[in-house]
Amino acid sequence: MMTQESVQPAAVQAASPQVKANAERERRRAARRRQHFFYLALLGVAMVAPMLVYPVFLMKLLCFALFACAFNLLLGYAGLLSFGHAAFFACGGYITGYMLSTYSGLNTELGIIAGTLASTVLGLVFGVLAIRRQGIYFAMITLALAQMVFFVFVQAPFTGGENGMQGVPRGHLFGLFDMQNNMALYYFVLAVFVLGFMIIQRTIHSPYGQVLKAIRENEPRAISLGYNVDAHKLLAFVISAALTGLAGSTKTVVFQLASLTDAHWHMSGEVILMTLLGGVGTILGPVVGATVVVTLQSSLSNGPLGEWVHVILGVIFVLCVLLFRSGIVGWVERLIRRNFK
């Protein structure tokens, strides 16, 4: 016969897992609330930033931040290193520039949608050709395909060749707001960035995103569990290409220019630098990396060290790889976990 003393420890042991589960659930809710407050604070800073900083510089930063976030979705969460993402960036820019220049009166959002759709289709073509390869073979195929696209843009009559497509009209948003106004255009670009960022975050935290992480960590095991690995990687590639095209389309509207610089393999290397510098596989890492790179390029190009911009960026990249293997954001997160548990 069980005594009262023996019943109580058994009840405590039975309740212990439930208590731990509830505590873990509450901890996650608190972490999500803190994250939401942090994002709202960043959005508030972005809303007032053009009153303190030149809006065109901020718009350039947002375009490249979205570019880096789209690339990070592929590298950081699907484990696919692409050397050809500049092709999607330039494709979106050229198609948007062509649509806005050719069809007078075309609304800005329609031109951007056209460029994004073109990059999506190009991403599907690239993905079908390259996705069955892994590692360096995948990277080399994407680089080769991107170089083919680069030479198409050099020869195509509508791109302007080496001179680029200049004087692209900004148009009117929804036929109502004149995008020649830098402040109006800034808030539109900010809205585009927030939309792209939300798509990436939702993708990462969805069941599909969890499958992508499983494929990145152990692809053979994901295959053994019955997942169609190639289909999942292809979808990630297409989403990344579409968001990259969105960034390129928006950049063309901001600068009223689409040039071969956006299609060059240097641009693919630059977005890799941004992502690694900020932190691969982190939500805000690409944003931080893009901010650092764009700020350094803008500040150094106008000074006496203008010819040494790429050398300085290379040194910073080497130091980051040696000292901050997980990038700036990854290092900060580890520091916070270590000292503020």
C-alpha positions as CSV (number, residue, x, y, z in Angstrom):
1,M,0.0,0.0,0.0
2,M,1.4,3.4,-1.1
3,T,1.9,6.0,1.6
4,Q,1.2,9.7,1.2
5,E,5.0,10.4,1.3
6,S,5.5,8.1,-1.7
7,V,2.6,9.5,-3.8
8,Q,3.8,13.1,-3.6
9,P,7.3,12.6,-5.2
10,A,5.6,10.5,-8.0
11,A,3.2,13.4,-8.7
12,V,6.0,15.9,-8.7
13,Q,7.9,13.7,-11.2
14,A,4.9,13.3,-13.4
15,A,4.2,17.1,-13.4
16,S,7.9,18.0,-14.0
17,P,7.9,17.5,-17.8
18,Q,4.7,19.5,-18.2
19,V,6.2,22.3,-16.0
20,K,9.3,22.3,-18.2
21,A,7.3,22.4,-21.4
22,N,5.2,25.3,-20.1
23,A,8.3,27.2,-19.1
24,E,10.0,26.6,-22.5
25,R,6.8,27.7,-24.3
26,E,6.7,30.9,-22.2
27,R,10.3,31.6,-22.8
28,R,9.8,31.3,-26.6
29,R,6.8,33.7,-26.4
30,A,8.9,36.2,-24.5
31,A,11.7,35.9,-27.1
32,R,9.2,36.5,-29.9
33,R,7.8,39.5,-28.2
34,R,11.3,41.0,-27.7
35,Q,12.1,40.3,-31.4
36,H,8.9,42.0,-32.5
37,F,9.7,45.1,-30.3
38,F,13.2,45.1,-31.8
39,Y,11.9,45.0,-35.3
40,L,9.4,47.8,-34.6
41,A,12.2,49.9,-33.1
42,L,14.3,49.4,-36.3
43,L,11.3,50.3,-38.4
44,G,10.8,53.5,-36.4
45,V,14.4,54.4,-36.9
46,A,14.1,53.7,-40.7
47,M,11.0,55.9,-40.8
48,V,12.8,59.0,-39.5
49,A,16.2,58.2,-41.1
50,P,15.7,60.3,-44.3
51,M,15.3,63.4,-42.2
52,L,18.9,62.9,-41.0
53,V,20.6,61.1,-43.9
54,Y,20.6,61.6,-47.6
55,P,17.5,59.5,-48.8
56,V,19.2,58.2,-52.0
57,F,22.0,56.7,-50.0
58,L,19.5,55.0,-47.7
59,M,17.6,53.7,-50.7
60,K,20.8,52.2,-52.1
61,L,21.4,50.6,-48.7
62,L,17.9,49.1,-48.6
63,C,18.2,47.7,-52.1
64,F,21.5,45.9,-51.3
65,A,20.2,44.8,-47.9
66,L,17.3,43.0,-49.7
67,F,19.7,41.6,-52.2
68,A,21.9,40.2,-49.4
69,C,18.9,38.8,-47.5
70,A,17.7,37.0,-50.6
71,F,21.1,35.5,-51.1
72,N,21.3,34.5,-47.5
73,L,18.1,32.5,-47.9
74,L,19.9,30.3,-50.4
75,L,23.3,30.1,-48.7
76,G,22.4,30.3,-45.0
77,Y,19.3,28.1,-45.0
78,A,19.5,25.9,-48.1
79,G,23.3,25.5,-48.0
80,L,23.7,26.5,-51.7
81,L,26.5,28.8,-52.7
82,S,25.6,30.7,-56.0
83,F,28.2,32.7,-57.9
84,G,25.6,33.9,-60.3
85,H,23.1,36.0,-58.4
86,A,24.2,39.1,-60.2
87,A,22.3,37.8,-63.2
88,F,19.0,38.0,-61.4
89,F,19.8,41.4,-59.9
90,A,20.6,42.8,-63.4
91,C,17.7,41.0,-65.1
92,G,15.2,42.7,-62.8
93,G,16.9,46.1,-63.3
94,Y,17.1,45.9,-67.1
95,I,13.5,44.6,-67.6
96,T,12.1,47.3,-65.2
97,G,14.2,49.9,-67.0
98,Y,13.0,48.7,-70.4
99,M,9.3,48.7,-69.4
100,L,9.4,52.1,-67.8
101,S,11.3,53.6,-70.7
102,T,9.4,52.0,-73.5
103,Y,5.8,52.3,-72.2
104,S,5.3,55.9,-71.2
105,G,2.8,56.4,-68.4
106,L,3.4,52.8,-67.0
107,N,3.0,52.8,-63.3
108,T,6.2,52.2,-61.2
109,E,4.9,49.2,-59.5
110,L,4.0,47.5,-62.8
111,G,7.6,48.0,-64.0
112,I,9.0,46.5,-60.8
113,I,6.6,43.6,-61.0
114,A,7.7,42.9,-64.6
115,G,11.4,42.9,-63.6
116,T,10.7,40.6,-60.6
117,L,8.8,38.1,-62.8
118,A,11.6,38.1,-65.3
119,S,14.1,37.3,-62.6
120,T,11.8,34.6,-61.3
121,V,11.6,32.9,-64.7
122,L,15.4,33.2,-65.1
123,G,15.9,31.7,-61.6
124,L,13.7,28.8,-62.6
125,V,15.8,28.1,-65.7
126,F,19.1,28.4,-63.7
127,G,17.7,26.2,-60.9
128,V,16.6,23.4,-63.3
129,L,20.0,23.3,-64.9
130,A,22.1,23.6,-61.7
131,I,20.2,22.3,-58.8
132,R,21.2,18.6,-59.2
133,R,24.8,19.5,-58.6
134,Q,26.4,20.2,-55.3
135,G,29.3,22.2,-53.8
136,I,31.8,23.7,-56.1
137,Y,30.1,22.2,-59.2
138,F,26.8,24.0,-58.4
139,A,28.7,27.3,-57.8
140,M,30.6,27.0,-61.1
141,I,27.4,26.2,-63.1
142,T,25.7,29.3,-61.7
143,L,28.8,31.4,-62.5
144,A,28.9,30.1,-66.0
145,L,25.2,30.8,-66.6
146,A,25.5,34.3,-65.1
147,Q,28.4,35.1,-67.5
148,M,26.3,34.0,-70.4
149,V,23.6,36.4,-69.2
150,F,26.2,39.1,-68.9
151,F,27.2,38.8,-72.5
152,V,23.6,38.8,-73.6
153,F,23.2,42.1,-71.8
154,V,26.3,43.4,-73.6
155,Q,25.0,42.5,-77.0
156,A,21.2,43.1,-76.6
157,P,20.1,46.3,-78.4
158,F,17.7,47.5,-75.6
159,T,20.3,47.5,-72.8
160,G,22.6,50.2,-74.2
161,G,25.6,48.0,-74.1
162,E,28.5,49.3,-72.1
163,N,26.8,52.7,-71.6
164,G,23.9,51.0,-69.8
165,M,20.3,52.1,-69.8
166,Q,20.2,55.7,-68.6
167,G,17.4,58.1,-67.8
168,V,14.9,55.5,-66.8
169,P,11.7,57.4,-65.7
170,R,10.6,56.8,-62.1
171,G,7.0,57.0,-63.1
172,H,4.0,57.3,-60.7
173,L,3.1,54.9,-58.0
174,F,-0.4,53.6,-58.5
175,G,-0.8,56.5,-60.9
176,L,-1.0,58.9,-57.9
177,F,2.4,59.5,-56.3
178,D,5.2,61.1,-58.2
179,M,8.4,59.0,-57.6
180,Q,10.6,61.9,-58.6
181,N,10.1,63.0,-55.0
182,N,13.0,61.4,-53.1
183,M,11.1,61.2,-49.9
184,A,8.0,59.5,-51.4
185,L,10.3,57.1,-53.3
186,Y,12.2,56.3,-50.0
187,Y,9.1,55.2,-48.2
188,F,8.1,53.1,-51.2
189,V,11.6,51.4,-51.2
190,L,11.3,50.9,-47.4
191,A,7.9,49.2,-47.9
192,V,9.4,46.9,-50.6
193,F,12.3,46.0,-48.3
194,V,9.9,45.3,-45.4
195,L,7.8,43.1,-47.7
196,G,10.8,41.1,-48.9
197,F,12.2,40.8,-45.4
198,M,8.8,39.5,-44.1
199,I,8.6,36.9,-46.9
200,I,12.1,35.7,-46.1
201,Q,11.4,35.5,-42.4
202,R,8.1,33.7,-42.9
203,T,9.8,31.2,-45.3
204,I,12.6,30.5,-42.7
205,H,10.2,29.9,-39.8
206,S,7.7,27.8,-41.8
207,P,7.7,24.0,-42.0
208,Y,9.3,24.4,-45.4
209,G,12.1,26.4,-43.9
210,Q,12.7,23.7,-41.3
211,V,13.0,21.1,-44.1
212,L,15.5,23.4,-45.8
213,K,17.6,23.5,-42.7
214,A,17.4,19.7,-42.4
215,I,18.7,19.4,-46.0
216,R,21.5,21.9,-45.3
217,E,22.6,19.9,-42.2
218,N,22.2,16.3,-43.5
219,E,20.9,15.9,-47.1
220,P,21.1,12.1,-47.2
221,R,19.0,11.8,-44.0
222,A,16.4,14.2,-45.5
223,I,16.2,12.0,-48.5
224,S,15.8,8.9,-46.3
225,L,12.9,10.7,-44.6
226,G,11.1,10.9,-47.9
227,Y,11.6,14.6,-48.8
228,N,12.0,15.6,-52.4
229,V,15.3,17.4,-51.8
230,D,15.7,18.7,-55.4
231,A,12.2,20.2,-55.4
232,H,12.8,22.0,-52.1
233,K,16.1,23.4,-53.2
234,L,14.7,24.5,-56.5
235,L,11.9,26.4,-54.8
236,A,14.4,28.1,-52.5
237,F,16.5,29.0,-55.5
238,V,13.5,30.5,-57.3
239,I,12.3,32.5,-54.2
240,S,15.9,33.9,-53.8
241,A,16.1,34.8,-57.5
242,A,12.7,36.6,-57.4
243,L,13.6,38.7,-54.3
244,T,17.0,39.5,-55.9
245,G,15.2,40.6,-59.0
246,L,12.9,42.8,-56.8
247,A,16.0,44.4,-55.3
248,G,17.5,45.0,-58.7
249,S,14.3,46.5,-60.1
250,T,13.9,48.8,-57.2
251,K,17.6,49.9,-57.5
252,T,17.0,50.8,-61.2
253,V,14.1,53.0,-60.3
254,V,16.1,54.7,-57.5
255,F,19.1,55.6,-59.7
256,Q,17.2,55.7,-63.0
257,L,20.0,53.5,-64.4
258,A,20.6,49.9,-65.3
259,S,24.2,49.1,-66.1
260,L,26.5,46.1,-66.8
261,T,28.0,46.6,-63.3
262,D,24.9,45.0,-61.9
263,A,25.4,41.9,-64.1
264,H,29.2,41.5,-63.6
265,W,30.5,38.6,-61.5
266,H,32.0,41.2,-59.1
267,M,28.5,42.0,-58.0
268,S,28.0,38.3,-57.1
269,G,31.2,38.4,-55.1
270,E,30.0,41.6,-53.4
271,V,26.8,40.1,-52.1
272,I,28.7,37.1,-50.8
273,L,31.0,39.5,-48.9
274,M,28.0,41.3,-47.4
275,T,26.4,38.0,-46.3
276,L,29.6,36.5,-44.8
277,L,30.5,39.8,-43.1
278,G,27.1,40.2,-41.4
279,G,26.6,36.5,-40.6
280,V,25.4,33.6,-42.7
281,G,22.2,32.0,-41.5
282,T,21.2,34.9,-39.4
283,I,18.1,37.1,-40.0
284,L,19.8,40.5,-39.6
285,G,23.3,39.5,-40.7
286,P,22.9,40.4,-44.4
287,V,21.4,43.8,-43.4
288,V,24.3,44.6,-41.2
289,G,26.8,43.3,-43.8
290,A,25.2,45.4,-46.6
291,T,25.2,48.5,-44.3
292,V,28.9,48.1,-43.6
293,V,29.9,47.5,-47.2
294,V,27.7,50.2,-48.8
295,T,28.8,52.8,-46.1
296,L,32.4,52.0,-46.6
297,Q,32.1,52.2,-50.4
298,S,30.3,55.6,-50.2
299,S,32.6,57.1,-47.6
300,L,35.9,55.9,-49.1
301,S,35.1,56.5,-52.8
302,N,34.9,60.3,-52.2
303,G,38.1,60.5,-50.2
304,P,41.8,60.0,-50.9
305,L,41.5,56.2,-50.5
306,G,39.0,55.9,-53.4
307,E,41.2,53.7,-55.4
308,W,41.8,51.4,-52.5
309,V,38.2,50.6,-51.7
310,H,38.3,47.0,-52.8
311,V,41.6,46.4,-51.0
312,I,40.2,47.8,-47.8
313,L,37.1,45.7,-48.2
314,G,39.2,42.6,-48.8
315,V,41.2,43.2,-45.6
316,I,38.1,43.7,-43.6
317,F,36.7,40.4,-45.1
318,V,39.8,38.5,-44.2
319,L,39.8,39.9,-40.6
320,C,36.2,39.0,-40.2
321,V,36.7,35.4,-41.4
322,L,39.7,35.0,-39.1
323,L,38.2,36.7,-36.0
324,F,34.4,36.5,-36.4
325,R,33.8,33.2,-38.1
326,S,30.0,33.6,-37.6
327,G,30.0,37.2,-38.8
328,I,29.2,40.3,-36.9
329,V,25.7,39.4,-35.9
330,G,26.6,35.8,-35.1
331,W,29.5,37.1,-32.8
332,V,27.2,39.6,-31.1
333,E,24.5,36.9,-30.5
334,R,27.1,34.5,-29.0
335,L,28.4,37.3,-26.8
336,I,24.9,38.1,-25.5
337,R,24.2,34.4,-24.8
338,R,27.4,34.1,-22.9
339,N,27.0,37.2,-20.7
340,F,23.3,37.8,-20.5
341,K,21.7,34.4,-19.9
